């Protein structure tokens, strides 16, 4: 069965610092990988996704993630944090023959001035 | 206007009551999903529907039922609510045309349910 592990339920950074949110997955075949963001009192919004092709994926709001098959990882990064990035971030994996998503437990990002 | 809407947005009820949460979408998507979100547990799939005649149980369907009244409407019912069903519930949709190709799911704003 597929699963997703997000290391660190809370991450705090200063404004302007690098953001790194970690995600590892387990899957018998290369999966589709997603990062979603949830702002306070809102639903989830897609940040970026990896399906095939280039392993470095760029998303909205300056975020990007790199699919590393050898490490079964899909870590999310942003070079310079902004106060508006404060939110909860979810990594998810889906099987190639369905849209069912398996979510990680989420990482809450705090950004300090 | 929101593409995926959920009603109500907040609901407080008592143990044993029957509750229905409703989801409507204007995206024209065939696939719809119900998730619940609990702190520290992420989102877990309750039920999903690939079209009006296709309903499937998800990871945590016990204590819940669903109805797909039309392509655009997917309702979640708690027949007899219990306190551990207190959670944030999300509806989502996806396009069957992108199935198996990493199709994005589009989420509603959520319903916060409290069972006393």
gemmi code that builds the backbone of each chain (N, CA, C; Angstrom):
import gemmi

chains = {
    "A": [
        ("UNK", (0.841, -1.199, 0.000), (0.000, 0.000, 0.000), (0.873, 1.245, 0.000)),
        ("UNK", (0.361, 2.259, -0.670), (1.124, 3.493, -0.709), (0.977, 4.261, 0.598)),
        ("UNK", (2.014, 5.016, 0.918), (1.950, 5.872, 2.102), (2.835, 7.083, 1.885)),
        ("UNK", (2.588, 8.099, 2.688), (3.338, 9.347, 2.614), (3.757, 9.742, 4.013)),
        ("UNK", (5.012, 10.121, 4.161), (5.533, 10.572, 5.451), (6.055, 11.992, 5.309)),
        ("UNK", (5.535, 12.873, 6.138), (6.032, 14.239, 6.194), (6.784, 14.408, 7.508)),
        ("UNK", (8.060, 14.697, 7.412), (8.896, 14.851, 8.599), (8.744, 16.256, 9.150)),
        ("UNK", (8.329, 16.335, 10.406), (8.151, 17.637, 11.030), (6.733, 18.128, 10.877)),
        ("UNK", (5.984, 18.116, 11.971), (4.610, 18.615, 11.913), (4.573, 20.144, 11.952)),
        ("UNK", (5.647, 20.746, 12.463), (5.756, 22.198, 12.510), (7.150, 22.618, 12.049)),
        ("UNK", (7.190, 23.618, 11.198), (8.455, 24.198, 10.751), (8.348, 25.714, 10.901)),
        ("UNK", (9.367, 26.316, 11.503), (9.391, 27.773, 11.677), (10.607, 28.349, 10.983)),
        ("UNK", (10.396, 29.407, 10.235), (11.496, 30.082, 9.546), (11.304, 31.579, 9.692)),
        ("UNK", (12.382, 32.298, 9.493), (12.308, 33.752, 9.454), (11.958, 34.204, 8.040)),
        ("UNK", (11.321, 35.341, 7.952), (11.018, 35.904, 6.640), (12.314, 36.090, 5.864)),
        ("UNK", (12.326, 35.615, 4.608), (13.515, 35.700, 3.775), (14.390, 34.467, 3.818)),
        ("UNK", (14.139, 33.575, 4.756), (14.933, 32.349, 4.875), (14.402, 31.272, 3.928)),
        ("UNK", (15.250, 30.259, 3.732), (14.871, 29.112, 2.902), (13.778, 28.301, 3.591)),
        ("UNK", (12.809, 27.870, 2.797), (11.781, 26.956, 3.284), (12.077, 25.563, 2.725)),
        ("UNK", (12.111, 24.574, 3.605), (12.285, 23.176, 3.187), (11.288, 22.330, 3.960)),
        ("UNK", (10.351, 21.737, 3.252), (9.360, 20.837, 3.844), (9.586, 19.460, 3.235)),
        ("UNK", (9.728, 18.475, 4.101), (10.152, 17.149, 3.644), (8.976, 16.202, 3.435)),
        ("UNK", (9.094, 15.389, 2.389), (8.074, 14.395, 2.063), (8.747, 13.163, 1.486)),
        ("UNK", (8.448, 12.027, 2.071), (8.904, 10.748, 1.529), (7.688, 9.865, 1.293)),
        ("UNK", (7.756, 9.054, 0.272), (6.623, 8.209, -0.077), (7.084, 6.765, -0.195)),
        ("UNK", (6.139, 5.879, -0.111), (6.410, 4.482, -0.398), (5.416, 4.041, -1.447)),
        ("UNK", (5.936, 3.440, -2.499), (5.084, 2.980, -3.592), (5.856, 1.948, -4.392)),
        ("UNK", (5.142, 0.945, -4.857), (5.796, -0.117, -5.618), (6.095, 0.323, -7.050)),
        ("UNK", (5.384, 1.342, -7.508), (5.627, 1.885, -8.838), (5.720, 3.400, -8.705)),
        ("UNK", (6.379, 4.053, -9.660), (6.473, 5.514, -9.555), (5.085, 6.129, -9.492)),
        ("UNK", (4.819, 6.877, -8.463), (3.475, 7.445, -8.291), (3.374, 8.829, -8.899)),
        ("UNK", (2.186, 9.395, -8.828), (2.026, 10.818, -9.045), (2.131, 11.489, -7.680)),
        ("UNK", (2.792, 12.615, -7.603), (3.064, 13.280, -6.334), (2.558, 14.713, -6.363)),
        ("UNK", (2.026, 15.142, -5.244), (1.396, 16.459, -5.162), (1.813, 17.163, -3.869)),
        ("UNK", (1.840, 18.476, -3.933), (1.863, 19.308, -2.742), (0.640, 20.225, -2.789)),
        ("UNK", (-0.122, 20.200, -1.677), (-1.257, 21.093, -1.512), (-0.981, 22.024, -0.342)),
        ("UNK", (-1.568, 23.220, -0.402), (-1.451, 24.178, 0.695), (-2.849, 24.503, 1.215)),
        ("UNK", (-2.942, 24.639, 2.528), (-4.210, 25.009, 3.168), (-3.986, 26.259, 4.002)),
        ("UNK", (-4.554, 27.364, 3.552), (-4.504, 28.595, 4.339), (-5.596, 28.546, 5.401)),
        ("UNK", (-5.442, 29.297, 6.485), (-6.425, 29.243, 7.576), (-7.857, 29.403, 7.088)),
        ("UNK", (-8.706, 28.499, 7.549), (-10.148, 28.540, 7.255), (-10.461, 28.408, 5.769)),
        ("UNK", (-9.594, 27.733, 5.044), (-9.834, 27.518, 3.619), (-9.641, 26.059, 3.260)),
        ("UNK", (-10.069, 25.709, 2.070), (-9.826, 24.375, 1.542), (-8.412, 24.246, 1.035)),
        ("UNK", (-8.124, 23.123, 0.422), (-6.784, 22.858, -0.079), (-6.639, 23.367, -1.504)),
        ("UNK", (-5.441, 23.870, -1.791), (-5.136, 24.401, -3.109), (-3.869, 23.726, -3.620)),
        ("UNK", (-3.868, 23.326, -4.879), (-2.701, 22.660, -5.429), (-1.552, 23.643, -5.594)),
        ("UNK", (-0.387, 23.276, -5.061), (0.837, 24.058, -5.253), (1.584, 23.599, -6.494)),
        ("UNK", (1.756, 22.276, -6.596), (2.475, 21.707, -7.736), (2.260, 20.205, -7.749)),
        ("UNK", (2.623, 19.593, -8.876), (2.499, 18.140, -8.978), (3.577, 17.593, -9.898)),
        ("UNK", (3.946, 16.348, -9.644), (4.850, 15.614, -10.510), (4.093, 14.426, -11.106)),
        ("UNK", (4.131, 14.316, -12.428), (3.530, 13.153, -13.082), (4.613, 12.398, -13.855)),
        ("UNK", (5.134, 13.011, -14.882), (6.232, 12.425, -15.637), (7.137, 13.551, -16.114)),
        ("UNK", (8.280, 13.169, -16.674), (9.141, 14.185, -17.268), (10.112, 14.784, -16.277)),
        ("UNK", (10.324, 16.068, -16.386), (11.317, 16.770, -15.577), (11.060, 16.548, -14.089)),
        ("UNK", (12.106, 16.204, -13.373), (11.950, 15.857, -11.969), (11.890, 17.081, -11.060)),
        ("UNK", (12.322, 18.234, -11.559), (12.194, 19.474, -10.798), (10.926, 20.172, -11.270)),
        ("UNK", (10.004, 20.328, -10.354), (8.689, 20.862, -10.692), (8.518, 22.233, -10.042)),
        ("UNK", (8.101, 23.185, -10.819), (7.846, 24.530, -10.285), (6.356, 24.730, -10.108)),
        ("UNK", (6.015, 25.361, -8.983), (4.612, 25.596, -8.702), (4.300, 27.065, -8.518)),
        ("UNK", (3.173, 27.305, -7.864), (2.761, 28.683, -7.656), (3.492, 29.295, -6.466)),
        ("UNK", (3.491, 30.609, -6.404), (4.040, 31.360, -5.273), (5.522, 31.089, -5.015)),
        ("UNK", (6.271, 30.716, -6.065), (7.710, 30.535, -5.940), (8.164, 29.206, -5.360)),
        ("UNK", (7.253, 28.298, -5.119), (7.609, 26.982, -4.594), (8.055, 26.039, -5.707)),
        ("UNK", (8.906, 25.110, -5.354), (9.287, 24.054, -6.265), (9.582, 22.786, -5.473)),
        ("UNK", (9.565, 21.655, -6.170), (9.842, 20.368, -5.527), (10.586, 19.492, -6.520)),
        ("UNK", (11.412, 18.623, -5.985), (12.189, 17.725, -6.827), (11.868, 16.277, -6.510)),
        ("UNK", (11.485, 15.533, -7.528), (11.226, 14.108, -7.388), (12.559, 13.368, -7.459)),
        ("UNK", (12.881, 12.653, -6.397), (14.102, 11.856, -6.357), (13.717, 10.405, -6.133)),
        ("UNK", (13.725, 9.649, -7.213), (13.279, 8.263, -7.138), (14.168, 7.443, -6.213)),
        ("UNK", (15.475, 7.664, -6.279), (16.406, 6.873, -5.468), (16.205, 7.101, -3.986)),
        ("UNK", (15.700, 8.271, -3.631), (15.473, 8.598, -2.225), (13.989, 8.515, -1.861)),
        ("UNK", (13.147, 8.174, -2.804), (11.672, 8.178, -2.649), (11.228, 9.452, -1.930)),
        ("UNK", (11.718, 10.588, -2.441), (11.405, 11.852, -1.791), (10.816, 12.845, -2.784)),
        ("UNK", (10.112, 13.820, -2.230), (9.510, 14.895, -3.033), (9.439, 16.113, -2.121)),
        ("UNK", (10.584, 16.636, -1.750), (10.670, 17.748, -0.811), (10.282, 19.064, -1.474)),
        ("UNK", (9.625, 19.902, -0.700), (9.151, 21.205, -1.183), (10.088, 22.298, -0.696)),
        ("UNK", (10.479, 23.202, -1.592), (11.378, 24.273, -1.197), (10.903, 25.611, -1.757)),
        ("UNK", (11.356, 26.667, -1.073), (11.179, 28.032, -1.555), (12.383, 28.818, -1.074)),
        ("UNK", (13.067, 29.520, -1.948), (14.325, 30.173, -1.558), (14.166, 31.225, -0.466)),
        ("UNK", (13.044, 31.948, -0.480), (12.888, 33.060, 0.437), (11.456, 33.110, 0.952)),
        ("UNK", (11.280, 32.832, 2.226), (9.940, 32.774, 2.815), (9.323, 34.159, 2.925)),
        ("UNK", (8.020, 34.188, 2.746), (7.243, 35.412, 2.921), (6.201, 35.165, 3.989)),
        ("UNK", (5.809, 36.216, 4.658), (4.813, 36.067, 5.731), (3.550, 35.367, 5.222)),
        ("UNK", (3.199, 35.628, 3.983), (1.975, 35.042, 3.425), (2.091, 33.539, 3.171)),
        ("UNK", (3.286, 32.993, 3.331), (3.460, 31.539, 3.146), (3.014, 30.740, 4.369)),
        ("UNK", (2.720, 31.409, 5.447), (2.282, 30.713, 6.659), (0.983, 29.968, 6.380)),
        ("UNK", (1.021, 28.654, 6.524), (-0.106, 27.795, 6.163), (0.258, 26.363, 6.536)),
        ("UNK", (-0.662, 25.451, 6.245), (-0.352, 24.034, 6.407), (-0.155, 23.434, 5.022)),
        ("UNK", (0.852, 22.596, 4.909), (1.239, 22.016, 3.624), (1.109, 20.504, 3.698)),
        ("UNK", (0.472, 19.952, 2.663), (0.245, 18.516, 2.608), (0.895, 17.925, 1.361)),
        ("UNK", (1.640, 16.871, 1.563), (2.160, 16.075, 0.465), (1.176, 14.929, 0.223)),
        ("UNK", (0.986, 14.547, -1.030), (0.044, 13.478, -1.340), (0.560, 12.664, -2.517)),
        ("UNK", (0.124, 11.418, -2.563), (0.493, 10.511, -3.640), (-0.772, 9.876, -4.191)),
        ("UNK", (-0.808, 9.638, -5.498), (-1.945, 8.927, -6.069), (-1.446, 7.797, -6.959)),
        ("UNK", (-2.272, 6.804, -7.078), (-1.957, 5.675, -7.929), (-2.146, 6.070, -9.380)),
        ("UNK", (-1.440, 5.392, -10.258), (-1.481, 5.783, -11.663), (-2.783, 5.413, -12.357)),
        ("UNK", (-3.607, 4.549, -11.773), (-4.843, 4.176, -12.455), (-6.076, 4.744, -11.773)),
        ("UNK", (-5.869, 5.709, -10.877), (-6.989, 6.297, -10.164), (-6.585, 7.678, -9.676)),
        ("UNK", (-7.583, 8.485, -9.313), (-7.281, 9.797, -8.755), (-7.272, 9.798, -7.237)),
        ("UNK", (-7.391, 8.638, -6.624), (-7.426, 8.607, -5.155), (-6.118, 9.113, -4.596)),
        ("UNK", (-6.237, 10.031, -3.640), (-5.052, 10.625, -3.023), (-4.824, 10.053, -1.627)),
        ("UNK", (-3.573, 9.773, -1.340), (-3.141, 9.417, 0.001), (-2.333, 10.599, 0.521)),
        ("UNK", (-2.787, 11.197, 1.627), (-2.159, 12.397, 2.146), (-1.195, 12.085, 3.277)),
        ("UNK", (-0.167, 12.910, 3.386), (0.646, 12.923, 4.582), (-0.098, 13.637, 5.693)),
        ("UNK", (0.517, 13.677, 6.867), (-0.147, 14.257, 8.031), (-0.046, 15.772, 8.089)),
        ("UNK", (0.700, 16.370, 7.169), (0.762, 17.816, 7.079), (1.902, 18.427, 7.867)),
        ("UNK", (2.386, 19.571, 7.387), (3.403, 20.366, 8.079), (2.911, 21.801, 8.154)),
        ("UNK", (2.859, 22.310, 9.374), (2.434, 23.693, 9.551), (3.647, 24.603, 9.499)),
        ("UNK", (3.645, 25.524, 8.570), (4.759, 26.452, 8.390), (4.436, 27.779, 9.066)),
        ("UNK", (5.318, 28.195, 9.952), (5.224, 29.524, 10.551), (6.363, 30.380, 10.024)),
        ("UNK", (6.059, 31.630, 9.727), (7.065, 32.561, 9.230), (7.114, 33.746, 10.176)),
        ("UNK", (8.292, 33.989, 10.722), (8.475, 35.074, 11.680), (9.149, 36.267, 11.006)),
        ("UNK", (8.744, 37.465, 11.417), (9.343, 38.672, 10.806), (10.801, 38.846, 11.217)),
    ],
    "B": [
        ("UNK", (-17.554, 33.165, -8.419), (-18.279, 32.153, -7.658), (-17.407, 30.914, -7.452)),
        ("UNK", (-17.561, 30.295, -6.285), (-16.776, 29.110, -5.969), (-17.196, 27.964, -6.869)),
        ("UNK", (-16.214, 27.145, -7.278), (-16.509, 26.010, -8.137), (-17.027, 24.816, -7.349)),
        ("UNK", (-16.556, 24.662, -6.114), (-16.977, 23.578, -5.239), (-17.498, 24.222, -3.943)),
        ("UNK", (-18.756, 24.019, -3.670), (-19.363, 24.620, -2.483), (-19.824, 23.534, -1.525)),
        ("UNK", (-19.766, 23.874, -0.241), (-20.184, 22.937, 0.797), (-21.134, 23.656, 1.746)),
        ("UNK", (-22.202, 22.956, 2.111), (-23.130, 23.496, 3.102), (-23.483, 22.426, 4.117)),
        ("UNK", (-23.607, 22.808, 5.402), (-23.258, 24.110, 5.955), (-21.754, 24.261, 6.098)),
        ("UNK", (-21.289, 25.437, 6.448), (-19.862, 25.642, 6.700), (-19.507, 25.259, 8.132)),
        ("UNK", (-20.422, 25.402, 9.010), (-20.226, 25.018, 10.408), (-21.503, 24.387, 10.926)),
        ("UNK", (-21.326, 23.343, 11.755), (-22.512, 22.701, 12.323), (-22.154, 22.109, 13.674)),
        ("UNK", (-23.001, 22.379, 14.638), (-22.873, 21.765, 15.957), (-24.101, 20.915, 16.170)),
        ("UNK", (-23.902, 19.671, 16.550), (-25.025, 18.774, 16.747), (-24.787, 17.922, 17.979)),
        ("UNK", (-25.765, 17.100, 18.308), (-25.656, 16.251, 19.496), (-25.497, 14.788, 19.096)),
        ("UNK", (-24.933, 14.044, 19.988), (-24.773, 12.606, 19.767), (-26.105, 11.958, 19.432)),
        ("UNK", (-26.080, 11.111, 18.387), (-27.278, 10.390, 17.985), (-28.087, 11.051, 16.898)),
        ("UNK", (-27.808, 12.295, 16.597), (-28.544, 13.004, 15.556), (-28.071, 12.590, 14.172)),
        ("UNK", (-28.970, 12.670, 13.204), (-28.609, 12.430, 11.813), (-28.218, 13.759, 11.174)),
        ("UNK", (-27.114, 13.733, 10.491), (-26.571, 14.947, 9.886), (-26.274, 14.698, 8.417)),
        ("UNK", (-26.581, 15.684, 7.575), (-26.219, 15.598, 6.167), (-25.360, 16.794, 5.799)),
        ("UNK", (-24.246, 16.518, 5.172), (-23.373, 17.557, 4.628), (-23.487, 17.506, 3.111)),
        ("UNK", (-23.625, 18.673, 2.513), (-23.859, 18.707, 1.078), (-22.704, 19.342, 0.315)),
        ("UNK", (-22.501, 18.851, -0.881), (-21.445, 19.355, -1.747), (-22.016, 19.536, -3.151)),
        ("UNK", (-21.763, 20.688, -3.720), (-22.165, 20.959, -5.100), (-20.979, 21.501, -5.878)),
        ("UNK", (-20.924, 21.159, -7.161), (-19.817, 21.646, -7.982), (-20.315, 22.094, -9.353)),
        ("UNK", (-19.662, 23.127, -9.847), (-19.995, 23.656, -11.167), (-18.864, 23.413, -12.162)),
        ("UNK", (-17.937, 22.531, -11.810), (-16.779, 22.283, -12.663), (-17.079, 21.271, -13.770)),
        ("UNK", (-18.215, 20.576, -13.656), (-18.536, 19.574, -14.666), (-17.722, 18.297, -14.533)),
        ("UNK", (-17.136, 18.085, -13.361), (-16.329, 16.894, -13.139), (-17.200, 15.702, -12.775)),
        ("UNK", (-16.751, 14.522, -13.230), (-17.492, 13.305, -12.910), (-17.136, 12.746, -11.527)),
        ("UNK", (-15.912, 12.938, -11.109), (-15.440, 12.283, -9.890), (-15.568, 13.223, -8.698)),
        ("UNK", (-16.109, 12.671, -7.611), (-16.253, 13.462, -6.383), (-15.824, 12.638, -5.181)),
        ("UNK", (-15.360, 13.322, -4.156), (-14.738, 12.670, -2.996), (-15.176, 13.367, -1.717)),
        ("UNK", (-15.235, 12.594, -0.623), (-15.399, 13.151, 0.704), (-14.218, 12.731, 1.570)),
        ("UNK", (-13.609, 13.730, 2.238), (-12.499, 13.501, 3.156), (-12.858, 14.085, 4.522)),
        ("UNK", (-12.211, 13.558, 5.548), (-12.238, 14.243, 6.834), (-10.806, 14.573, 7.242)),
        ("UNK", (-10.661, 15.715, 7.904), (-9.358, 16.170, 8.350), (-9.369, 16.262, 9.862)),
        ("UNK", (-8.403, 15.612, 10.481), (-8.218, 15.671, 11.919), (-6.804, 16.157, 12.204)),
        ("UNK", (-6.629, 16.968, 13.223), (-5.285, 17.483, 13.531), (-4.279, 16.350, 13.679)),
        ("UNK", (-3.152, 16.477, 12.990), (-2.100, 15.480, 13.094), (-2.309, 14.218, 12.273)),
        ("UNK", (-3.470, 14.127, 11.612), (-3.757, 12.920, 10.821), (-3.874, 13.210, 9.333)),
        ("UNK", (-3.832, 14.446, 8.942), (-3.997, 14.773, 7.536), (-5.425, 14.559, 7.082)),
        ("UNK", (-5.607, 14.297, 5.798), (-6.925, 14.032, 5.234), (-7.063, 12.553, 4.950)),
        ("UNK", (-8.231, 12.017, 5.303), (-8.496, 10.613, 5.034), (-9.772, 10.487, 4.220)),
        ("UNK", (-9.741, 9.582, 3.239), (-10.838, 9.423, 2.302), (-11.972, 8.625, 2.921)),
        ("UNK", (-13.190, 9.176, 2.845), (-14.362, 8.504, 3.413), (-15.100, 7.720, 2.330)),
        ("UNK", (-15.499, 8.401, 1.284), (-16.174, 7.803, 0.139), (-15.752, 8.549, -1.117)),
        ("UNK", (-15.894, 7.862, -2.253), (-15.673, 8.530, -3.520), (-16.620, 7.967, -4.571)),
        ("UNK", (-16.861, 8.781, -5.585), (-17.822, 8.433, -6.626), (-17.233, 8.811, -7.974)),
        ("UNK", (-17.162, 7.857, -8.881), (-16.594, 8.138, -10.193), (-17.661, 8.566, -11.199)),
        ("UNK", (-18.923, 8.259, -10.916), (-20.032, 8.832, -11.655), (-21.294, 8.590, -10.830)),
        ("UNK", (-22.440, 8.993, -11.334), (-23.674, 8.955, -10.551), (-24.004, 7.544, -10.070)),
        ("UNK", (-23.659, 6.542, -10.838), (-24.014, 5.169, -10.481), (-22.867, 4.412, -9.811)),
        ("UNK", (-21.803, 5.090, -9.498), (-20.625, 4.429, -8.956), (-20.228, 5.072, -7.631)),
        ("UNK", (-20.395, 4.311, -6.544), (-20.059, 4.777, -5.207), (-19.081, 3.764, -4.596)),
        ("UNK", (-18.031, 4.279, -3.981), (-17.008, 3.394, -3.421), (-16.617, 3.839, -2.020)),
        ("UNK", (-16.361, 2.851, -1.164), (-15.891, 3.165, 0.175), (-14.422, 3.551, 0.131)),
        ("UNK", (-14.093, 4.473, 1.013), (-12.708, 4.861, 1.160), (-12.095, 4.205, 2.373)),
        ("UNK", (-11.117, 4.879, 2.915), (-10.337, 4.352, 4.034), (-11.140, 4.244, 5.322)),
        ("UNK", (-12.076, 5.179, 5.543), (-12.761, 5.255, 6.838), (-14.261, 5.467, 6.647)),
        ("UNK", (-14.955, 4.528, 6.025), (-16.359, 4.719, 5.687), (-17.332, 4.337, 6.807)),
        ("UNK", (-16.888, 3.620, 7.817), (-17.801, 3.183, 8.871), (-18.443, 4.374, 9.568)),
        ("UNK", (-19.771, 4.323, 9.690), (-20.507, 5.395, 10.346), (-20.960, 6.492, 9.401)),
        ("UNK", (-20.625, 6.355, 8.135), (-20.977, 7.343, 7.122), (-21.710, 6.667, 5.959)),
        ("UNK", (-22.516, 7.449, 5.251), (-23.100, 7.018, 3.990), (-23.111, 8.210, 3.047)),
        ("UNK", (-23.262, 7.937, 1.760), (-23.255, 9.011, 0.780), (-24.375, 8.801, -0.220)),
        ("UNK", (-24.679, 9.891, -0.916), (-25.663, 9.868, -1.991), (-25.160, 10.760, -3.113)),
        ("UNK", (-25.160, 10.223, -4.333), (-24.769, 11.035, -5.488), (-26.054, 11.329, -6.262)),
        ("UNK", (-26.644, 12.455, -5.973), (-27.967, 12.789, -6.507), (-27.914, 13.185, -7.975)),
        ("UNK", (-26.781, 13.699, -8.385), (-26.586, 14.165, -9.757), (-25.090, 14.301, -9.962)),
        ("UNK", (-24.690, 14.578, -11.186), (-23.258, 14.732, -11.422), (-22.686, 15.816, -10.525)),
        ("UNK", (-23.479, 16.845, -10.266), (-22.959, 18.000, -9.553), (-23.127, 17.928, -8.045)),
        ("UNK", (-23.797, 16.913, -7.520), (-24.124, 16.887, -6.091), (-23.741, 15.570, -5.448)),
        ("UNK", (-23.082, 15.686, -4.306), (-22.599, 14.511, -3.575), (-22.754, 14.813, -2.092)),
        ("UNK", (-23.633, 14.074, -1.409), (-23.942, 14.355, -0.012), (-23.354, 13.286, 0.892)),
        ("UNK", (-22.924, 13.710, 2.047), (-22.373, 12.812, 3.070), (-23.310, 12.832, 4.272)),
        ("UNK", (-23.700, 11.655, 4.751), (-24.589, 11.566, 5.900), (-23.935, 10.816, 7.050)),
        ("UNK", (-24.201, 11.323, 8.242), (-23.847, 10.635, 9.474), (-25.171, 10.187, 10.064)),
        ("UNK", (-25.448, 8.892, 10.028), (-26.760, 8.397, 10.427), (-27.042, 8.626, 11.907)),
        ("UNK", (-26.024, 8.451, 12.713), (-26.150, 8.663, 14.159), (-24.810, 9.212, 14.642)),
        ("UNK", (-24.733, 10.515, 14.694), (-23.445, 11.162, 14.962), (-22.893, 10.811, 16.342)),
        ("UNK", (-21.572, 10.674, 16.400), (-20.881, 10.424, 17.655), (-19.736, 11.424, 17.797)),
        ("UNK", (-19.295, 11.692, 19.028), (-18.281, 12.736, 19.237), (-16.997, 12.545, 18.437)),
        ("UNK", (-16.566, 11.297, 18.195), (-15.305, 11.150, 17.459), (-15.460, 11.400, 15.961)),
        ("UNK", (-16.659, 11.812, 15.534), (-16.835, 12.278, 14.167), (-16.695, 13.802, 14.077)),
        ("UNK", (-16.362, 14.415, 15.174), (-16.022, 15.832, 15.163), (-14.754, 16.021, 14.334)),
        ("UNK", (-14.856, 16.819, 13.287), (-13.740, 16.973, 12.351), (-14.091, 18.047, 11.334)),
        ("UNK", (-13.120, 18.310, 10.468), (-13.332, 19.189, 9.318), (-13.526, 18.289, 8.103)),
        ("UNK", (-14.625, 18.485, 7.387), (-14.957, 17.625, 6.262), (-14.796, 18.404, 4.950)),
        ("UNK", (-14.128, 17.760, 4.003), (-13.907, 18.375, 2.704), (-14.495, 17.528, 1.592)),
        ("UNK", (-15.090, 18.212, 0.646), (-15.506, 17.618, -0.609), (-14.477, 18.009, -1.673)),
        ("UNK", (-14.264, 17.129, -2.629), (-13.327, 17.436, -3.718), (-13.854, 16.832, -5.016)),
        ("UNK", (-13.392, 17.368, -6.137), (-13.769, 16.847, -7.449), (-12.527, 16.666, -8.307)),
        ("UNK", (-12.642, 15.811, -9.311), (-11.574, 15.701, -10.303), (-12.186, 15.322, -11.648)),
        ("UNK", (-11.424, 15.571, -12.680), (-11.891, 15.382, -14.045), (-11.511, 13.999, -14.537)),
        ("UNK", (-12.493, 13.209, -14.935), (-12.223, 11.847, -15.392), (-11.317, 11.865, -16.606)),
        ("UNK", (-11.318, 12.941, -17.336), (-10.451, 13.037, -18.499), (-8.984, 13.018, -18.148)),
        ("UNK", (-8.684, 13.345, -16.898), (-7.293, 13.346, -16.456), (-6.979, 12.138, -15.595)),
        ("UNK", (-7.920, 11.213, -15.481), (-7.716, 10.058, -14.617), (-6.503, 9.269, -15.073)),
        ("UNK", (-5.712, 8.887, -14.110), (-4.530, 8.121, -14.422), (-3.432, 8.971, -15.014)),
        ("UNK", (-3.669, 10.273, -15.088), (-2.643, 11.166, -15.624), (-2.288, 12.228, -14.603)),
        ("UNK", (-2.452, 11.887, -13.355), (-2.114, 12.840, -12.311), (-3.099, 13.960, -12.184)),
        ("UNK", (-4.386, 13.650, -12.354), (-5.410, 14.678, -12.313), (-5.489, 15.373, -10.978)),
        ("UNK", (-5.607, 16.675, -11.000), (-5.705, 17.482, -9.796), (-7.085, 17.321, -9.186)),
        ("UNK", (-7.158, 17.350, -7.874), (-8.431, 17.406, -7.176), (-8.671, 18.840, -6.724)),
        ("UNK", (-9.923, 19.274, -6.826), (-10.317, 20.625, -6.453), (-11.190, 20.526, -5.204)),
        ("UNK", (-10.823, 21.279, -4.192), (-11.445, 21.135, -2.884), (-12.429, 22.263, -2.594)),
        ("UNK", (-13.502, 21.900, -1.886), (-14.392, 22.892, -1.338), (-13.795, 23.528, -0.096)),
        ("UNK", (-14.493, 24.496, 0.506), (-13.955, 25.242, 1.643), (-14.029, 24.487, 2.964)),
        ("UNK", (-14.766, 23.374, 2.989), (-14.833, 22.580, 4.199), (-16.060, 22.862, 5.041)),
        ("UNK", (-16.468, 21.855, 5.806), (-17.530, 21.972, 6.813), (-16.943, 21.555, 8.147)),
        ("UNK", (-17.016, 22.453, 9.115), (-16.536, 22.120, 10.460), (-17.708, 21.562, 11.250)),
        ("UNK", (-17.618, 20.285, 11.610), (-18.683, 19.595, 12.337), (-18.238, 19.296, 13.761)),
        ("UNK", (-19.063, 19.670, 14.698), (-18.823, 19.372, 16.112), (-19.976, 18.536, 16.622)),
        ("UNK", (-19.651, 17.374, 17.188), (-20.664, 16.496, 17.761), (-20.480, 16.495, 19.281)),
        ("UNK", (-21.499, 16.960, 19.967), (-21.396, 17.077, 21.434), (-21.902, 15.821, 22.142)),
    ],
}
model = gemmi.Model(1)
for chain_id, residues in chains.items():
    chain = gemmi.Chain(chain_id)
    for i, (resn, *xyz) in enumerate(residues, 1):
        res = gemmi.Residue()
        res.name, res.seqid = resn, gemmi.SeqId(i, " ")
        for name, pos in zip(("N", "CA", "C"), xyz):
            atom = gemmi.Atom()
            atom.name, atom.element = name, gemmi.Element(name[0])
            atom.pos, atom.b_iso = gemmi.Position(*pos), 0.0
            res.add_atom(atom)
        chain.add_residue(res)
    model.add_chain(chain)
structure = gemmi.Structure()
structure.add_model(model)
structure.setup_entities()
